[in-house]
Amino acid sequence: MMAVREAVIALRPLILALCLAVAAGCGSGTSPEVGVGSEGTPDPVLVAGRSVYVDRCASCHDADGSGTGSGPRLNQGRLSQAYPDPDDAAEVVANGRDRMPAFGGLLSAGEIDAVLRYISEVL
């Protein structure tokens, strides 16, 4: 029994290192910033959309929109492919669907439009 305990203790650093490596590989870290437009400043609607995305969406859809086990991929045009009509995407965000919770009581229509623009134009 002592040999097993000693083996487990000896393996702790390796187990910790593996856990940290797996955690580091999950997610991309931060959501992409909004680029500077032709006026020399970022589009304020996209900046607001990024803020909503970071606060409300990234935990399930990943910071870069690549998806997680909780939420599907949204980046690289996937949102537009799934919902060619932006009103349909806004309805899903507002009312929820399947595992997607409803955000209509938490976000204004303007915030929903902003986050959908951010996803479509930046991610």
BELWORA-V492977 format. One record per backbone hydrogen bond with DSSP energy under -1.0 kcal/mol. NH is the residue of the N-H (numbers start at 0). CO is the residue of the C=O. E is the energy in kcal/mol with one decimal. If there is no record, write none. Layout:
BEGIN
NH:CO:E  NH:CO:E
END
This chain:
BEGIN
4:0:-2.0  5:1:-2.6  6:2:-2.0  7:3:-2.5  8:4:-2.3  9:5:-2.3  10:6:-1.7  14:10:-2.7  15:11:-2.8  16:12:-2.3  17:13:-2.3  18:14:-2.4  19:15:-2.4  20:16:-2.2  21:17:-2.4  22:18:-2.5  23:19:-2.3  24:20:-1.4  29:27:-1.2  36:40:-2.2  39:36:-1.9  46:42:-2.1  47:43:-2.2  48:44:-2.5  49:45:-2.4  50:46:-1.9  51:47:-2.1  52:48:-2.7  53:49:-2.9  54:50:-2.3  55:51:-3.1  56:52:-2.2  57:52:-2.6  59:56:-1.5  60:56:-2.6  61:57:-1.8  64:61:-1.5  66:60:-2.5  67:70:-2.6  70:59:-1.3  73:64:-3.2  74:64:-2.1  75:122:-1.4  77:74:-1.8  78:73:-1.5  80:76:-2.0  81:77:-2.5  82:78:-2.5  87:84:-1.5  88:84:-1.2  89:85:-2.4  90:86:-1.9  91:87:-1.8  92:88:-2.2  93:89:-2.6  94:90:-3.0  95:91:-2.3  96:99:-1.6  99:96:-2.8  102:92:-2.7  103:93:-2.4  105:102:-1.4  106:102:-2.9  111:107:-2.3  112:108:-2.5  113:109:-2.3  114:110:-2.6  115:111:-2.1  116:112:-2.1  117:113:-2.4  118:114:-2.5  119:115:-2.3  120:116:-3.0  121:117:-2.5  122:117:-1.4
END
